[in-house]
Amino acid sequence: MTNRMMASTPRKLCGALLGFAASAACAAVLPGQVDVSVSEPRAFGYQLGDRVSRTVTVDAADGLVLDESSVPQPGARGNALELRSVARRSSAESGGRRHELTLTYQVFLSSPQPRTLEMPGFTLRFKGEPRTQEARVEAWPVTVSPLVPVEVSPRRGLGELQPDAAPPLIDMRFARWRLIGYGLVAMVLLGYLAHVYIGLPWWARAHRPFTQAWRSMRGLTPASPEPQWREAIQRLHGALNRTMGEVVFEEGIDRFVRAQPRFAHLREDLASFFRQSRLEFFGSERQPATDRSWLVEFCRRCRDAERGAA
């Protein structure tokens, strides 16, 4: 029995060596042939934006050259699965050349339900002797899952309606102080305009000489005390002097009318006023003015002429 085992051992060793030699001969690329192997990615578990790569290894015999136009090119847009890049590596092997292509795709589809896409197949062409060869790479499925399920929990942050995000806080102190400054400047300007166009004209109208005299005389009656009438006559003289800018005497009536044409139609009334004033203050017989009602009316006409209303 021991002899049989010793006799069979050389035979087994020779068989193993012959098998290894046969496998090596099969693994070598035969002249004029092309062998293709593909390392595929997993076919499931992808979502929008994910990248997926497959590696194609082609062993081409000597004399065969890869046709560049048959290599997939990135750049096409609008597909659910877009080819983003093609990484290539070439190396010399025994009896030929090895080409490795790594194709990277990106998912551009967001489906409400799981959906199967395909990494497209393609054919690589090799030109040379003894004839042109082709290597077919078949399509590979890729399952894309939705980002979220169609029916989601109504919990806060998961429903269709999301809460509004709080607006960003902006420091408004400078703008607020600037607005206050603009408001103060505007108020000053408005106050100045109101003073110039409303306040000053109103004040000037209210302080016209004959307007003030009329304000003090319109309440007098012929029965008023003598001192009040004399004070009213003095106010009329003061109004004439202020209007002229100097003291006006009876002989200066014509010069007053020339300087103040608004009173031209009152020339005779002015002369009558000076006569009555002379009798009131310097008459030989101390007697009141003959027509006190006329004095009040005279003051009113002077006020109207001063305002340009007569």
Sequence and secondary structure as in RCSB ss.txt:
>XXXX:A:sequence
MTNRMMASTPRKLCGALLGFAASAACAAVLPGQVDVSVSEPRAFGYQLGDRVSRTVTVDAADGLVLDESSVPQPG
ARGNALELRSVARRSSAESGGRRHELTLTYQVFLSSPQPRTLEMPGFTLRFKGEPRTQEARVEAWPVTVSPLVPV
EVSPRRGLGELQPDAAPPLIDMRFARWRLIGYGLVAMVLLGYLAHVYIGLPWWARAHRPFTQAWRSMRGLTPASP
EPQWREAIQRLHGALNRTMGEVVFEEGIDRFVRAQPRFAHLREDLASFFRQSRLEFFGSERQPATDRSWLVEFCR
RCRDAERGAA
>XXXX:A:secstr
 HHHHHHHHHHHHHHHHHHHHHHHHHHS  TT EEEEEE   SS B TT EEEEEEEEEEETTEEE GGGS  S 
  S SEEEEEEEEEEEEETTEEEEEEEEEEEE    SS EEEEE  EEEEEEESSS EEEEE  EEEEE  SS S
S   STTTSSS           HHHHHHHHHHHHHHHHHHHHHHIIIIIHHHHHHHT HHHHHHHHHTT  TTS 
HHHHHHHHHHHHHHHHHHHTS   GGGHHHHHHH GGGGGGHHHHHHHHHHHHHHHH SS    S HHHHHHHHH
HHHHHHHT  
